[in-house]
Amino acid sequence: MSTDTNFIKKILKFQMEIDNVRSKLEKKEFHSEIGDIIIVLQGTRKVIDVQIVSPMILKDKDLLQENILLAFNDALEKIDIDFKKMINKITGGF
């Protein structure tokens, strides 16, 4: 087999592994709880749940907004971290 053929096979295998990682990630849920706010995202970054644990936070608009923002960003960061870990497993940290 030629070097080009081996290279193409390796690329195709790598692409299949990346697709598998994406598929696994899309099925996972990522939870974040900041203060009285819980946000759940799918690995696709789609918001699937937002909960306000205590109605008391509704009285403080600024705190409510800040906690929503922090919880959302925390959940996004968890997705990114998980994706990087999964990719590092198949690339060997390359």
C-alpha positions as CSV (number, residue, x, y, z in Angstrom):
1,M,0.0,0.0,0.0
2,S,1.2,3.5,-0.8
3,T,1.9,6.1,1.8
4,D,-0.9,8.2,0.4
5,T,-3.4,5.4,0.9
6,N,-2.3,4.9,4.5
7,F,-2.5,8.6,5.1
8,I,-6.1,8.8,3.7
9,K,-7.1,5.7,5.8
10,K,-5.8,7.4,8.9
11,I,-7.6,10.6,8.1
12,L,-10.9,8.8,7.5
13,K,-10.4,6.8,10.8
14,F,-9.7,10.1,12.7
15,Q,-12.8,11.7,11.1
16,M,-15.0,8.8,12.2
17,E,-13.6,9.1,15.8
18,I,-14.3,12.8,15.8
19,D,-17.9,12.2,14.6
20,N,-18.3,9.6,17.3
21,V,-17.1,12.1,19.9
22,R,-19.6,14.7,18.7
23,S,-22.4,12.1,18.7
24,K,-21.6,11.1,22.3
25,L,-21.3,14.8,23.4
26,E,-24.6,15.7,21.8
27,K,-26.4,13.1,23.9
28,K,-25.0,14.3,27.2
29,E,-26.5,16.8,29.6
30,F,-24.4,19.4,31.4
31,H,-25.8,20.9,34.6
32,S,-24.7,24.1,36.4
33,E,-26.1,25.5,39.6
34,I,-25.2,29.0,40.6
35,G,-27.0,30.4,43.6
36,D,-30.7,29.6,43.1
37,I,-30.4,29.0,39.4
38,I,-30.0,25.7,37.7
39,I,-29.3,25.5,34.0
40,V,-29.1,22.3,31.9
41,L,-27.7,22.2,28.4
42,Q,-27.3,19.4,25.9
43,G,-23.9,18.8,24.4
44,T,-25.3,20.6,21.3
45,R,-25.4,23.7,23.6
46,K,-29.2,23.8,23.4
47,V,-30.8,24.9,26.7
48,I,-33.1,22.1,27.9
49,D,-34.0,23.3,31.4
50,V,-33.8,26.5,33.5
51,Q,-34.9,26.3,37.1
52,I,-35.3,29.0,39.7
53,V,-34.9,27.1,43.0
54,S,-36.1,29.9,45.3
55,P,-38.6,32.6,44.3
56,M,-36.8,35.0,46.7
57,I,-34.2,35.6,44.0
58,L,-36.9,37.1,41.8
59,K,-36.9,40.2,44.1
60,D,-33.3,41.0,43.1
61,K,-33.2,41.5,39.4
62,D,-29.4,42.1,39.2
63,L,-28.6,39.0,41.2
64,L,-31.0,36.9,39.1
65,Q,-29.5,38.1,35.9
66,E,-25.9,37.6,37.1
67,N,-26.7,34.0,38.4
68,I,-28.4,33.1,35.1
69,L,-25.4,34.4,33.1
70,L,-22.8,32.6,35.4
71,A,-24.7,29.3,35.3
72,F,-25.1,29.4,31.6
73,N,-21.4,30.2,31.0
74,D,-20.4,27.5,33.5
75,A,-22.5,24.9,31.7
76,L,-20.9,26.0,28.4
77,E,-17.4,25.7,29.9
78,K,-18.3,22.1,31.1
79,I,-19.2,21.2,27.5
80,D,-15.9,22.6,26.2
81,I,-13.9,20.8,28.9
82,D,-15.6,17.5,28.2
83,F,-15.1,17.9,24.4
84,K,-11.4,18.6,24.9
85,K,-11.0,15.6,27.1
86,M,-12.7,13.3,24.6
87,I,-10.6,14.7,21.7
88,N,-7.4,14.3,23.7
89,K,-8.2,10.6,24.2
90,I,-8.3,10.0,20.5
91,T,-5.4,12.4,19.6
92,G,-3.2,11.5,22.5
93,G,-2.9,15.2,23.4
94,F,-1.5,16.1,20.0
